[in-house]
Every structure is written in C-alpha cells, then in structure tokens.
Amino acid sequence: MNTYAIIERNSGYIWGVVKATDPIEACRTMDADIGGEPREYEEVYRETDLKENGYLVFKVANGWWCDNYQSEEHIADLVNNTDFAAYIRILPFAG
C-alpha cells in the first residue's frame, strides 16, 4: 500500500492524502472520504488531457503530513520534492 497526495487541478489545492494500491484507487478513496459522487477515473499522459476535471497524484512517503492543504508552501513542497505518480481524468459515472 502506498501513500498518495492528490491535487485537484482546477483549484490547485491539495484535496487529500490517502493510502491506496495505485493512483486511480487513491482518487476513488479520496472522493469517497470527502463524500463525492460516484465517478469513473482514467489515467492520461498529459495535464492538458484532463480537460475541466482531474487530479494530479503524487506518491509521498508514509507519514507525509500537511497541516494546510491550501498553503502555497506545502503545495510547492509536494510538487517539487515528491514523486509524481499520475494525471487522473474524472469522467461521469457510467453505471
């Protein structure tokens, strides 16, 4: 199990830090934790493929912690000092 920090593309803020086996499961887990509606997820190769909705997922060390998900300093630290894992596009729930 890995730990992932997830930035929501539109806001640029960190939306959550979760444990999961892969980036898509991390997004699904985070959305469920925040009470989001059911969605489908798809990994894409470029941020520009995210269109309006998507997540930037970073693999972080177990125990990575952030006390303010909107802090520019924490976001910059995440983006510049951790391993990028995936761009995840959010799609409407199909089923």
N, C-alpha and C positions, 0 to 999 in steps of 0.2 A: 504494500500500500504506500503510495506517495502522497505528499502534501502539495497542494496547488493553491496559488493565489490568483484571483480572477479579476481582471479589469473590464468593466463594461465600456465598450467602445464609444458610445455617444457621450457619456458623462466624463469619461476619462478617470473615473474613480474606481478604487478597489471595492468590489462588491462582496467579496468573501474569501475565506481561506478554508479549504476543506481537504479531507483525506479521500482518495479515490485511486482506482487502479489505472485510470487513463484520463486525459483531458475532457473527453465527452462525458464520462461519468462524473467528473468533477463539476461540470456545468449543470448537469441534471441534479446532482446532490445539492448544489448551492441554490438553484432555483426552488427546489422543494423546501429547503431550510427557510427561505425568505417568503414562502407562501405564493410563489409564482404559479402561473397557469401551466398546464402541460404543454410541452414543446418538443420539437424534433431538433436535432443538432447535426451539423455536418462540418467536418474539418476541411478547411480550404488552405490554399498555399500563400495567399497574399492578403494583407489587411483590406485592400481595395475590393476584394471579393465578398466582404462582409455586408455590403450594401448598407441598409439602415441599422440592422441589428446584429450584434455579435460580441464576442468576448475575446480578449487576449489572455491567454493562460500561461502562467509561469510556474515552473517546478521549483519549489523552495525547500529549504532544509526543514526537517521535522523540528518543531518548536519555533519556527519563524513566527514572529509576532509583530503586530502593528496596532497601535492604540488609536489611530485616527485614519480611517480609510479615505478621507478626503485631503489629507496632508500632502502638499506638493513634495515635501522632503521624503516621505515614505514611498510615494509613488515613484519618484525618481530613483530611490534606492532599489525598489523592486525591479524597475525596468533596466537599470544599468548594472546591477550586481547579482542578478539571479538568472537561471537558465530559462530561456523562452521555450515553451512546450508546444503551443499550437494557436492558430487562429480558428475560432469556432463560430460558424454562422448559425443563427437562430432561425428556424423555419416554423411555420404554423403546424400545430399538432394534427397529424393525419388520421389519428384513429381511435 
